[in-house]
Amino acid sequence: MKIGLPKGSLEQQTLSLFARAGFDISVPDRSYFARTDDAELEAMLFRAQEIPRYVEQGVLDCGLSGHDWIMETGARVEEICELVYSKQGIGRYAWVLAVHNDSTFKSPQDLQGKRIATELVNVTRRYLAEKGVTAEVEYSWGATEAKVPTLVDAIVEGTETGASLLAHNLRVLDTVLSSSTRLIANRESMKDEWKRQKTENIQTLLQGALQAEAMVGLKMNVERAHLQAVLALLPALKNPTISGLSDENFVAVEVVAEERQVRELIPRLKRAGASGIIEYPLNKVIP
């Protein structure tokens, strides 16, 4: 089965995600054809902007691309799932309408008859039409933030943190589109039972790897007399696992917890009677 992976800014995050999901994928220098340890999978790298079109056309059976590029290309594909990660880490990003901080523009309607630069031309035009605004929208080949106000009146640019916009003295008027990475598939390919199952397997493993990023496992020994006090402190996807030990007065307790909670949780568990506490990383968490 042929899968398309994004080349460029999302490449390393994507390869790392697949590694945590159990797929060993490597890309030789200056190559767009990846090596993978899965004999059933043929991985190729393209710009994220191109992947929806190639999936629609059947060049690829499935692929990873942003919701933004699916909307921009209008590709008719089957969306399998959302995968919330980005080049800065875990999170969604947004395409925003921005102007120079010193401009007099206060709302999208103030851009009537003005010039706007963006990579997301079709989405921007639809957005302006919904706002009742007629403006000239031109494609930007790069350095979009630097074009305001000398070359254009406004831009529509993708951002995760807003840091680049602030650095260029830009002010956001509105959010045009919120986006995140999606696993998409060719509609005809999904009629093939083997390819659908393979794609759904990839979905399960990738989502499990993302779920595990913010989680850790905890193991501990607890005297039965203190068990209820310890259990009252523990979070879990369902219930903690409790196992008997050779010493009948003690049990082993195992739980999955959010990593950000652990620094406060471990001292509380110790005070409640837990001992031999072990924290360990997780590769995948499958609900």
N, C-alpha and C positions, 0 to 999 in steps of 0.2 A: 504494500500500500504506500502511495506517495504522499508525503506530508511536507508542507512548506513552513519554514521557520523564518522569522524576521532577521534580516541582515542590517547591521548598523547599531543604533543606540540601544535597542532591546536585545541584541544578540547574546551578550554574556549573561544577562539575567535569565534569558530563555534557556540557554544551555545548562546553567546552574540549576534551574527548576527541573529540567528533564533528568539531570543527574540525581537529584534528591528523590525523583519519582521512580528511579531505578533504571534509567536509560543512559548508557554510555555513548554520548554523541560528541565527536570531535570534527573540527573543520580544518583541513590542510590550508596552509598559507595560499592566498590568492585563488582559492577554490570556492565554488558555490555548491559543491556536492559534498555532503557530510558523510563521515563514517559512523556507523552505528552497530552496537552489539546485538541488535534485534534483526534477525534475518528476514523478518516479515515486513520490515519498515525501510523505505527509501526516503531519506531526508534531503531536501534541497533548500538553499537559502536565497531569498529574494527580499527586496525592499518591502516593508509592511504595506506600502501603498499598492503594490502589485498583486499581493497574495489573494485578495477577494476576487479579482478578475480571473486569475488562473484557477482558483477553486471553482468558480462558476462555469468556466469553459471545460473543466474536466482534466486540465493539465495536471492538477493536484486533486487527490481525493479529499484531503482535509488540510487545514493550516491554521496558523495563529496570526491574527491581525487585530488592529484596533477597531472598536465600534465606529470611530470617526471615519476610517477609510472604507468601511462597509457602506456607510451612509454616503460618502463622497462619490464612490464609484457606482452606487446603486446596484451592486452585485446581488443577484438572486441566489442566495446560498442558504443552507440550513445552519442555524446557530445552535451549537451543541451546548455551550456553557460560557459563563463569564469567568475569567481568571484574573483576579485583582492583583496585579503586580505591574511595575513600571521601572524605568531606568534608574529612578532614585530609590527604589525599594518597593515596599508594598503600598499600593494606593492607586486611586483613580487620578485622572488629570482632566483638565478643562481647556476648551478653546474659548478665548475671551475676546471681546471687542474692546480695544484699547486706543487711547488717544494720548497726545503729549500732555503732560501735567499742566502746562501753561495755557492750553487751548481753552476756548470758551464752550466747547461741546459738553453738554450735560446729559444727553440721552441719545439713543440710537436715531431718533427722529431728527436730531440736529445735523445728521450727516446726509440729509437730502441733497442730491446732486454732487456729493463729494467723491473722493477717490479712496478706495480701500485696497490694501495689499494683503494677500494670504496664500497659503498653500491649499486651503480648504475652500476652493472657489464655489463649487456647486452647493455645499452646505451653507455657505455665507449668503449666496444669492437667495436661497430658499428662506433663510432667516430674515433677511431684509424685506422680502416680499410679505412675510407674515406680519412684519412691523409696519407695512405700508410705506417703506422707504425705497426710493429709486436712487441708486448710486452706482458708480463705476467700480467694478470689482476686478482687479488684475492679479494674475498669478505671480507669486513671489518665489524666486529661485533660491532664496536664502538671505541671511542678515536682515530679516524682516523688521525687527525692532528698531534698527538704525535708520529706517526709511521715513520715520515720523519726526518732525513735521515737514522736512525738506522736500521729499518726493511724493508723499501721500498724506492724507488727512487722518487716516486711522488704519489700524491693522486688526486682523483676526489671527491670533497666535495661540499655539498650544503651550500650556504651562502646568507644572506640578506644584511648585512652591511660590511662584510669582517673583522670585529673586531677580531673574533677568529683566523682567518688566520694570522693576524698581530701579535697577542699575541703569536703565535707559530713560529714566524719568518719565515713565508712562503710567497712565491712570486707567483703570478698568471701568468701562461703562456698563457692560452686561456680559453674562455667560451665554455663548452661542450654542455650545454643545458640551455635555459631560461624556467622558469616554473611559474605556478600560479595554484590556486585551480580551479577545474572544476566541474560542476554538470553534471554527466553522467547517462545514463539509459540503461537498458537492451533492446535490439532491439525487442524482442518478446513482452515485456511489453508495448512498445510504439505503438504496433499495436492495443492495447486495448484503445478505445477512452477515457474512463473514466480515466485510468491511465495516458495517455498522457496529458489530460487536467489538471489533478491534478499536474503533474510534471511541466507543463508550469505555473500554478498558483504559485507554489513554486518559480520558476525562477523569475517571475515578482516581487514577494515580496522581495526576497533576493537581487535582483539587485536594487530595490527601496531603501532598507535599506542601501546598500553600497553607493548609490548615495547621500543619505541624510547625510552621515557622515561628509562631508566637507561643508555642506550647512546649512544656517539658514534662518528663515523667518523674514521679517521686516514689521512692520505696522507703519503708521504715518498719521497725519492730515496735510493737505496742503491748504493754501488759494488759491483760483482759480487764483489769479493774479500771484502766484509764481509757478503754476503747471508745466509749460513747463521747467522752470529752474531746478526743482526737477527731472522731468522725464528724463532730459538729463543726469543725473548722475546715473540713476538706471540701473543695469543689470537685466536680467530676462531670464527664459527659453523661453518665447515668449514675452508677454507684461505684464506690471504691471496691477493688478486689481485695478480699480478705482470705488469707490462707493460714492453716494451722502450722505450728512449728514443733520441733521435737520436744521443746519445753512447753507443756500444755498450758502454762500460765501466760504464754505470749502468743501473739499472732503477727503475721506479716501483712502489711497494708500497702497497696499500690494504687496510685491515682495519677491522672493527667491534669495538669494545672497550667494556667497562663503564666508565662515566664515573668511578666511584670509583677505578679502577685507574690512570687516565691520569696523574695528578699524579706518581706514582712511575715509570710506564712511560716517559714522554717523556724524562726525563733519562737513563734507562738506554739507550734507543734511540739517543740522540745519542752517548753514550759508545761504543756498539757500532758506530757508523759511519753512522747515518742522518742525512740533512740535509734542509733544506726541509720540515720537519715541519708539517703543517696539521691542526688539529682542527676538526671541523665537526659541527653538530647533525643529528639524524635525525628525520624525521617518522614513518616507519613502518619496522619490521623484520619481514619476513614470512619465517619459517623455511622 
